[in-house]
């Protein structure tokens, strides 16, 4: 996927250490899991014809799947359990620089 390749390069250039790509679980998938300083960053990558269209492409149900996949990741890799977590979105569109939205949504604490 071209958007994910762009996002990976972008994150690498900005000091993120990639832990996993397309991390799939029975509960959902996370496009990219990275570590930045002492924080785990789960990144959803959206590629559409325009950046604006990409911004509106992630719905609440998908956010929940990403959060559930993160919980699976932490259970599988408990060394990261004490790290803070952030959920980011990187939106990509042809002929545009990627837009990195940090803390695009927050985990539910129900």
N, C-alpha and C positions, 0 to 999 in steps of 0.2 A: 504494500500500500504506500503510495507516494507521500500522502500526508503524514503517515507515521515516520517515514524516513526523514522527512523535513523536521518533524518534531524531535526526533532522536538527535539529529545534528544540532538543532537549536539548544536542546538541553545540555548536551555535551559541551558546547561552546560556553555555556553559562555556569559551568562547574558542577553539574549534576552527575552523579554516578548511577548508571543504569543497573538496576537489580534484576528486572524481568521485562520482557516484551510479550504482549498478548497473553497475559497470565489468565488462564482459563480455569474456572472452578465449576462445580455443579450449580452454583448460585449466580454466576455472572462472570464477566470478563473485565479486566483492566488492561487498557492498551499499553500503558507504560507504568512501571513502578520504579521510582528512582529514590536515591538518598541525596539530600542536600543538607550539608552540615550534620545536625543530629535529628533531622526530620525525614520521615518517609513521605514521599509525594506520589500520589496516585494521579495519573494524568489520562484524561479522556481526550482523544484527538478527533476532531470533526473537520471534514473537508467537504466543502460545498462550492457552488459557482461563485459565491460572494462571501466575504467575511460576515456580513450581516445575517445571511442565511445560516451560516455555521453557528452563530451565536444562539440561535433559537432551536438548534437541533437536539439538545439534550433535555430530556423530560424527567420528571420526578421519579417515575418508575425505573428509569435507567440509572439515576443517581442511587437509588436503593440497591440495585443489583451490584453496582460498583462498590458500595459500602459493605455489602455482604461478602463480596469477593475479597475485599481487604481483610475482613475478619478471618476468612479462610487462610489468607496469606500469613497473618500473624500467628495463627495456630500452627501452620506448617513451618514457620521460621520464628520461633519464640525469642531469638536474640534481638529482634526488632520491636518486641512488645512494649518496651518502655520509651520508645521514640515517639515524639509527637507526630501527628499525621495531618496532611493537608490534601485536599482534593482540588486539583487544577484542571483547567481545560485549555488546550491549545487548538485554536481554529486556524485553518489553512484555506486559502483560495488561490486560484491561478493568478500569477503576476502580482502577488501581494506578499509582504513579509508576514510570517506567522504571528498571531496575536496570542500572547500567553496571559491567561486570566488566572491569577493566583487566588487560592481559596474561593473557587467559583461556587462551591456549595459545602455545607457542613454536615458532619455525621449526625444522625439522629441519636438522641440519648434517652429513648423511651424505656 
